[in-house]
Amino acid sequence: MYSALPRPASFAPRGPLRGSVRVPGDKSISHRSLMLSALAIGESRVSGLLEGEDVLATAAAMRAMGASIERSGEGEWRIHGVGVGGLLQPQNALDMGNSGTSTRLLMGLVASHAISATFVGDASLSKRPMGRVIDPLSLTGAAFNASPGGRLPLMVRGICPAIPISYRLPVASAQVKSAVLLAGLNTPGITEVIEPVPTRDHSERMLAGFGAELSIETGAQGVRHIRLHGEAELKPQTIEVPGDPSSAAFPIVAALITPGSEVTVTHVGMNPTRTGIFKMLEAMGADLTYSNERVVGGEPVADITARHSALKGIEVPPDVAPSMIDEFPVFFVAASMAEGRTITSGLDELRVKESDRLALMAAGLTAIGATVDECEDGLIIDGSGGAPLPGGATIASALDHRIAMSFAVAGQNVREAVTVDDVSPIATSFPHFENLLGAMQDGGAV
């Protein structure tokens, strides 16, 4: 995992951002491709895999439970699976580093296998609540021994056969949905997740692609009923991972707020459950164009060109939140440089991410001269009208990769450099972010 020693870095404007860039593979799809490939019998091949530390934690955990996972080239991986029901007892604790996705989804996998696993993580992950996953998985018969507050370190004692459950999500969470469905893979009968508010659907798409028997019905008021027939037999696949829209948001916002900029981000995943950030930026007046639209491995993909734009403040509908929950930190940066007021609400989930992202973004933006009111479930931001913010502050990233990258982006339109106290956590999701930003500043991004 990343170094325990902080690595500060400063970010300041160097003129327009230019060029064409490709961001790392989608983190959500990367995690799931490794997990499901490890449960198929035979060899799966994955290209474009995000090789950040979060995904590598998933790879290490699946190896520890019996799968053969080998890197054959940059972003190229081969996985020989053990079959559903074939996970082996790990000999040591599974170190999840900073990855909440790895932890919650793997808890689901372990829950319906006759093995036990101890999950540990870094200081940031160890503060994140796991109760929202423990509650439904306990209904399957799995047992949990967690640290106070339902946090890591924790032990999962799986059970086989597990009990199929029907679970209505109390909060919009793709991680909870996915954990329950993954537990259902090795559970006889039908496991059902009832989803009142749609969340990213990568798990459903990929489970179907691997051959699981899965059905989705949309009822009154858009409530989705997802049913998985257990004791599945997964077939190996060849997967091409599209670029992560969450990662794409950073160079896109950087181009929008930096005068004279034009940047194209290629091969971006355009799954409709993930494109809220682009829709809200367009609502603010962002000049975004989409080209080379296609479908890759069941996921829509496009190239996105972003040009410097005169953004205007908006009120973000709360029901958009699930489709851009990870992108709000950099969206707040865009709002801080728009004309007028931007209002967000319904963002309670941001308080239990890698950090309290509402509090950190409010404090950091205020420190560099933005006008921000922090509310219980959102931020109200009065923008600069496109003018550079004063900058000149050092920002606490709190081991959160998206906080660190957001203030690197903010540093593209300030009067004095913005310093991030520790950029090393960026490696969890976007290992070459600083190099990519530098290439855009030099106008030679490729």
Wavefront OBJ file of the C-alpha trace (Angstrom):
o trace
v 0.000 0.000 0.000
v 1.062 3.613 -0.276
v 3.856 4.978 1.889
v 3.153 5.933 5.490
v 5.279 9.055 4.927
v 3.235 12.015 3.621
v 4.214 13.378 0.238
v 3.082 17.008 -0.142
v 2.758 18.627 -3.557
v 1.844 22.102 -4.814
v -0.358 22.933 -7.800
v -0.519 26.230 -9.687
v -1.644 27.396 -13.143
v 0.737 27.035 -16.074
v -1.590 28.177 -18.825
v -4.234 26.334 -20.850
v -4.583 22.561 -20.600
v -4.368 20.748 -23.918
v -4.244 17.290 -25.409
v -5.887 13.890 -25.435
v -5.652 11.679 -22.363
v -6.839 8.258 -21.275
v -7.719 7.712 -17.636
v -7.291 4.427 -15.750
v -9.826 1.641 -16.072
v -13.100 1.876 -14.202
v -12.483 0.955 -10.587
v -15.907 -0.589 -9.986
v -15.642 -2.792 -13.078
v -12.024 -3.703 -12.300
v -12.923 -4.975 -8.826
v -15.840 -7.011 -10.121
v -13.966 -8.443 -13.089
v -11.328 -9.903 -10.767
v -13.863 -11.286 -8.293
v -16.146 -12.921 -10.852
v -13.252 -14.232 -12.942
v -11.906 -15.834 -9.768
v -15.262 -17.603 -9.333
v -15.449 -18.889 -12.917
v -13.922 -22.209 -13.949
v -11.299 -21.668 -16.621
v -9.207 -18.694 -17.756
v -10.601 -15.175 -18.006
v -8.628 -12.343 -19.567
v -8.994 -8.709 -18.539
v -7.515 -5.719 -20.371
v -7.536 -2.094 -19.252
v -7.639 -3.115 -15.584
v -7.072 -0.275 -13.136
v -3.746 -1.075 -11.490
v -4.315 1.178 -8.500
v -3.785 -0.034 -4.969
v -7.487 -0.596 -4.259
v -7.849 -3.047 -7.143
v -4.532 -4.726 -6.342
v -5.912 -5.351 -2.837
v -8.812 -7.250 -4.428
v -6.385 -9.266 -6.568
v -4.299 -10.189 -3.515
v -7.395 -11.260 -1.569
v -8.667 -13.500 -4.382
v -5.218 -15.079 -4.673
v -5.275 -15.718 -0.929
v -8.551 -17.604 -1.414
v -7.244 -19.859 -4.174
v -7.518 -18.080 -7.526
v -4.551 -17.778 -9.885
v -4.171 -14.132 -10.935
v -1.258 -13.042 -13.103
v -0.316 -9.793 -14.808
v 0.692 -10.373 -18.430
v 1.268 -6.736 -19.474
v 0.208 -3.193 -18.702
v -3.440 -3.474 -17.695
v -3.481 -7.065 -19.009
v -4.377 -9.840 -16.548
v -5.150 -13.555 -16.670
v -7.300 -15.186 -14.010
v -7.876 -18.910 -13.447
v -10.899 -19.263 -11.206
v -11.811 -21.784 -8.515
v -15.536 -21.953 -9.276
v -18.474 -20.738 -7.193
v -18.222 -22.528 -3.850
v -14.518 -23.180 -4.323
v -12.984 -20.362 -2.276
v -10.281 -21.589 0.099
v -9.566 -20.563 3.664
v -7.079 -17.635 3.584
v -4.040 -18.280 5.754
v -3.609 -14.653 6.829
v -5.712 -11.540 7.327
v -6.867 -9.891 4.101
v -5.315 -6.416 3.914
v -7.759 -4.127 2.131
v -5.601 -1.005 2.379
v -7.933 1.921 1.660
v -10.534 0.006 -0.370
v -14.073 0.040 0.978
v -15.345 -1.578 -2.214
v -12.993 -4.551 -1.851
v -13.969 -4.997 1.771
v -17.728 -4.861 1.404
v -17.947 -6.974 -1.741
v -15.540 -9.617 -0.449
v -17.514 -9.832 2.794
v -20.437 -10.877 0.598
v -18.403 -13.553 -1.179
v -17.049 -15.017 2.060
v -20.481 -14.993 3.736
v -21.795 -17.945 1.694
v -18.617 -20.053 1.738
v -17.605 -22.359 4.593
v -14.515 -20.299 5.394
v -13.523 -17.506 7.765
v -11.666 -14.351 6.831
v -10.294 -11.439 8.811
v -10.343 -8.039 7.087
v -7.900 -5.281 8.024
v -7.222 -1.888 6.453
v -5.422 1.407 6.805
v -6.366 4.141 9.263
v -8.902 5.686 6.888
v -10.675 2.434 5.997
v -10.720 1.371 9.644
v -12.954 4.362 10.406
v -15.575 3.443 7.796
v -18.781 1.707 8.949
v -19.423 -1.823 7.741
v -22.739 -2.292 9.545
v -24.727 -1.625 6.376
v -23.211 -4.814 4.908
v -23.071 -6.807 8.138
v -26.834 -6.419 8.674
v -28.077 -8.105 5.477
v -25.279 -10.681 5.383
v -26.104 -11.726 8.939
v -29.565 -12.675 7.692
v -27.945 -15.292 5.433
v -26.495 -17.048 8.489
v -22.974 -15.649 8.297
v -21.424 -14.514 11.577
v -19.411 -11.346 12.187
v -16.991 -10.238 14.856
v -16.297 -6.559 14.219
v -14.486 -3.786 16.031
v -16.643 -1.241 17.892
v -19.029 0.587 15.605
v -19.017 -2.252 13.066
v -15.574 -1.300 11.823
v -12.327 -3.029 10.809
v -10.585 -5.156 11.851
v -13.444 -7.642 11.546
v -13.863 -11.372 11.028
v -16.464 -13.003 8.792
v -17.433 -16.624 9.413
v -19.177 -17.816 6.302
v -21.845 -20.500 6.151
v -22.691 -23.073 3.497
v -25.452 -23.530 2.626
v -26.423 -19.939 3.322
v -30.029 -18.743 3.560
v -31.422 -16.896 0.527
v -32.805 -13.519 1.520
v -34.971 -10.750 0.116
v -33.452 -7.443 1.200
v -34.733 -3.931 0.648
v -31.886 -1.428 0.596
v -32.411 1.200 3.334
v -29.897 3.521 1.620
v -28.847 3.803 -2.013
v -25.634 1.760 -2.079
v -24.221 -0.241 -4.974
v -21.752 -1.812 -2.555
v -24.469 -3.209 -0.293
v -26.480 -4.411 -3.290
v -23.422 -6.111 -4.736
v -22.426 -7.744 -1.444
v -25.863 -9.358 -1.119
v -25.868 -10.534 -4.749
v -22.347 -11.962 -4.447
v -23.395 -13.862 -1.331
v -26.325 -15.190 -3.355
v -24.022 -16.774 -5.937
v -23.289 -19.727 -3.623
v -26.686 -19.751 -1.907
v -29.391 -22.236 -2.968
v -32.628 -20.589 -4.070
v -33.306 -17.002 -5.086
v -31.593 -14.016 -3.501
v -33.472 -10.757 -4.061
v -32.378 -7.155 -3.651
v -35.063 -4.477 -3.717
v -33.611 -1.156 -4.792
v -35.888 1.901 -4.287
v -33.290 4.275 -5.786
v -31.235 2.951 -8.738
v -27.463 2.792 -8.206
v -24.609 1.839 -10.528
v -25.471 -1.483 -12.147
v -22.048 -2.913 -13.009
v -22.643 -5.979 -10.815
v -25.880 -6.891 -12.576
v -24.371 -6.417 -16.037
v -21.271 -8.418 -15.221
v -23.077 -11.236 -13.391
v -25.300 -11.720 -16.433
v -22.238 -11.582 -18.696
v -20.571 -14.380 -16.713
v -23.678 -16.547 -17.105
v -25.480 -16.107 -13.796
v -29.265 -16.476 -13.934
v -30.426 -13.002 -13.009
v -33.631 -11.054 -13.613
v -34.515 -7.402 -13.057
v -38.043 -6.025 -12.789
v -38.878 -2.362 -12.381
v -42.074 -1.781 -10.444
v -44.051 1.219 -9.259
v -42.093 4.454 -8.739
v -39.019 2.920 -10.359
v -38.324 0.385 -7.601
v -36.049 -2.344 -8.986
v -36.345 -6.006 -7.965
v -33.099 -7.859 -8.731
v -33.309 -11.646 -8.369
v -30.329 -13.998 -8.587
v -30.628 -17.795 -8.780
v -27.983 -19.248 -6.547
v -25.422 -22.015 -6.863
v -24.460 -20.373 -10.123
v -21.925 -21.678 -12.613
v -19.913 -18.803 -14.003
v -18.202 -19.042 -17.372
v -14.807 -17.398 -18.022
v -14.880 -14.159 -19.997
v -12.710 -11.733 -21.940
v -13.243 -8.257 -20.511
v -12.140 -4.843 -21.710
v -12.469 -2.334 -18.878
v -13.584 1.160 -19.983
v -12.041 4.316 -18.529
v -13.394 5.289 -15.119
v -15.894 8.183 -15.348
v -14.987 9.149 -11.774
v -11.358 9.563 -12.828
v -12.351 11.289 -16.090
v -14.155 13.974 -14.077
v -10.821 15.407 -12.861
v -9.231 16.353 -16.204
v -12.661 17.397 -17.505
v -13.297 19.843 -14.644
v -9.696 21.058 -14.875
v -10.270 21.958 -18.540
v -13.626 23.619 -17.818
v -12.179 25.999 -15.201
v -8.840 26.792 -16.886
v -9.011 29.592 -19.506
v -8.115 28.560 -23.043
v -8.230 24.822 -22.337
v -9.444 21.980 -24.547
v -8.917 18.385 -23.431
v -10.269 15.104 -24.812
v -10.605 12.124 -22.481
v -10.849 8.904 -24.484
v -12.599 5.571 -23.845
v -14.722 6.807 -20.913
v -17.413 4.509 -19.520
v -20.842 6.061 -20.116
v -22.999 3.706 -18.073
v -26.160 5.761 -17.407
v -25.917 5.025 -13.673
v -22.532 6.807 -13.633
v -22.992 9.903 -15.813
v -24.639 12.282 -13.355
v -21.458 14.372 -13.140
v -21.490 15.105 -16.873
v -25.196 15.945 -16.869
v -24.804 18.358 -13.959
v -21.755 20.030 -15.515
v -23.751 20.478 -18.730
v -26.583 21.970 -16.674
v -24.010 24.516 -15.443
v -23.149 25.389 -19.041
v -20.137 23.130 -19.581
v -19.020 22.737 -23.194
v -18.804 18.946 -23.453
v -19.001 16.969 -26.683
v -19.157 13.198 -27.095
v -17.666 11.235 -29.980
v -16.713 7.695 -30.976
v -19.682 6.320 -29.019
v -19.710 2.541 -28.866
v -20.402 -0.483 -26.652
v -17.484 -2.413 -25.143
v -18.166 -5.576 -23.151
v -21.773 -4.568 -22.533
v -20.828 -1.093 -21.286
v -21.371 2.115 -23.316
v -18.161 4.053 -23.981
v -17.335 7.440 -25.572
v -14.619 10.054 -25.955
v -15.406 13.322 -24.149
v -13.986 16.702 -25.166
v -14.146 19.471 -22.549
v -13.499 23.147 -23.342
v -13.114 26.062 -20.954
v -16.622 27.264 -20.103
v -18.428 30.044 -18.268
v -20.161 27.911 -15.659
v -23.281 28.996 -13.776
v -24.469 27.814 -10.383
v -27.337 25.314 -10.189
v -29.382 23.408 -7.641
v -28.511 19.722 -7.906
v -31.555 17.427 -7.518
v -30.964 14.994 -4.611
v -32.011 12.040 -6.762
v -28.954 12.616 -8.971
v -26.598 11.857 -6.064
v -26.242 8.073 -6.556
v -25.071 8.562 -10.148
v -22.252 10.954 -9.161
v -21.596 10.261 -5.498
v -17.819 9.885 -5.961
v -17.540 12.933 -8.192
v -18.986 15.537 -5.809
v -15.583 16.681 -4.465
v -14.411 17.821 -7.913
v -17.918 19.057 -8.750
v -17.642 21.355 -5.711
v -14.447 22.756 -7.243
v -16.336 23.544 -10.453
v -19.104 25.182 -8.413
v -16.586 27.348 -6.546
v -15.558 28.930 -9.860
v -19.022 29.242 -11.416
v -21.158 32.366 -11.552
v -23.801 32.406 -8.838
v -24.907 29.885 -6.226
v -24.776 26.093 -6.358
v -26.902 24.168 -3.859
v -26.493 20.464 -3.060
v -28.418 18.281 -0.611
v -29.090 14.629 0.141
v -25.360 13.904 0.375
v -25.215 12.230 3.799
v -23.237 9.385 2.180
v -20.280 11.748 1.659
v -19.710 11.877 5.397
v -18.838 8.155 5.527
v -16.608 7.815 2.467
v -12.798 7.577 2.744
v -13.213 10.760 4.779
v -15.983 13.200 5.690
v -15.893 14.695 2.228
v -18.441 17.414 2.964
v -16.419 18.749 5.890
v -13.056 18.474 4.133
v -14.229 20.095 0.902
v -15.932 22.913 2.796
v -12.810 23.571 4.871
v -10.419 23.297 1.928
v -12.425 25.472 -0.447
v -12.857 28.089 2.263
v -9.087 28.030 2.877
v -8.366 28.866 -0.779
v -10.889 31.713 -0.790
v -14.214 30.202 -1.872
v -17.509 31.094 -0.189
v -19.003 27.895 1.219
v -21.751 27.056 3.705
v -21.626 23.507 5.062
v -25.047 21.980 5.747
v -25.871 18.655 7.342
v -26.356 16.918 4.004
v -24.689 19.147 1.422
v -22.813 22.328 0.563
v -23.985 25.736 -0.652
v -21.301 27.415 -2.740
v -21.224 30.968 -4.105
v -18.849 30.886 -7.039
v -16.154 33.299 -8.209
v -17.733 33.866 -11.617
v -14.750 32.236 -13.298
v -12.159 34.460 -11.638
v -9.174 32.709 -10.037
v -9.550 31.977 -6.341
v -6.873 33.395 -4.004
v -5.349 29.966 -3.234
v -2.198 29.974 -1.142
v -3.315 27.391 1.424
v -2.230 23.912 2.451
v -5.076 21.398 2.247
v -5.571 18.384 4.522
v -6.392 15.393 2.308
v -7.073 13.006 5.239
v -5.809 9.991 3.243
v -8.576 10.584 0.671
v -7.500 10.288 -2.971
v -10.457 12.281 -4.317
v -9.860 15.179 -1.922
v -6.207 15.314 -2.994
v -7.045 15.257 -6.720
v -9.840 17.806 -6.346
v -7.497 20.406 -4.893
v -4.889 19.631 -7.543
v -7.616 20.564 -10.043
v -8.525 23.681 -8.058
v -4.877 24.706 -8.328
v -5.348 25.268 -12.068
v -7.309 28.492 -11.471
v -5.831 30.229 -8.416
v -3.594 33.243 -7.853
v -1.222 31.436 -5.483
v -0.335 27.744 -5.479
v -2.477 25.252 -3.595
v -0.522 22.673 -1.572
v -1.975 19.263 -0.778
v -0.445 17.853 2.394
v -0.239 14.277 1.059
v -0.781 13.152 -2.534
v 0.338 9.554 -1.996
v -3.263 8.268 -1.532
v -3.960 9.186 -5.180
v -2.271 5.889 -6.068
v -5.327 4.012 -4.807
v -7.328 4.959 -7.920
v -5.260 7.073 -10.361
v -1.561 6.113 -10.158
v -0.373 8.452 -12.961
v -2.585 11.441 -12.157
v 0.234 13.916 -11.530
v 2.019 12.921 -14.738
v -1.199 13.282 -16.719
v -1.880 16.731 -15.244
v 1.665 17.824 -16.047
v 1.329 16.591 -19.631
v -1.882 18.583 -20.094
v -0.158 21.674 -18.679
v 2.636 21.200 -21.191
v 0.116 20.858 -24.007
v 1.481 17.484 -25.017
v -0.912 15.115 -23.323
v -1.478 11.838 -25.144
l 1 2 3 4 5 6 7 8 9 10 11 12 13 14 15 16 17 18 19 20 21 22 23 24 25 26 27 28 29 30 31 32 33 34 35 36 37 38 39 40 41 42 43 44 45 46 47 48 49 50 51 52 53 54 55 56 57 58 59 60 61 62 63 64 65 66 67 68 69 70 71 72 73 74 75 76 77 78 79 80 81 82 83 84 85 86 87 88 89 90 91 92 93 94 95 96 97 98 99 100 101 102 103 104 105 106 107 108 109 110 111 112 113 114 115 116 117 118 119 120 121 122 123 124 125 126 127 128 129 130 131 132 133 134 135 136 137 138 139 140 141 142 143 144 145 146 147 148 149 150 151 152 153 154 155 156 157 158 159 160 161 162 163 164 165 166 167 168 169 170 171 172 173 174 175 176 177 178 179 180 181 182 183 184 185 186 187 188 189 190 191 192 193 194 195 196 197 198 199 200 201 202 203 204 205 206 207 208 209 210 211 212 213 214 215 216 217 218 219 220 221 222 223 224 225 226 227 228 229 230 231 232 233 234 235 236 237 238 239 240 241 242 243 244 245 246 247 248 249 250 251 252 253 254 255 256 257 258 259 260 261 262 263 264 265 266 267 268 269 270 271 272 273 274 275 276 277 278 279 280 281 282 283 284 285 286 287 288 289 290 291 292 293 294 295 296 297 298 299 300 301 302 303 304 305 306 307 308 309 310 311 312 313 314 315 316 317 318 319 320 321 322 323 324 325 326 327 328 329 330 331 332 333 334 335 336 337 338 339 340 341 342 343 344 345 346 347 348 349 350 351 352 353 354 355 356 357 358 359 360 361 362 363 364 365 366 367 368 369 370 371 372 373 374 375 376 377 378 379 380 381 382 383 384 385 386 387 388 389 390 391 392 393 394 395 396 397 398 399 400 401 402 403 404 405 406 407 408 409 410 411 412 413 414 415 416 417 418 419 420 421 422 423 424 425 426 427 428 429 430 431 432 433 434 435 436 437 438 439 440 441 442 443 444 445 446
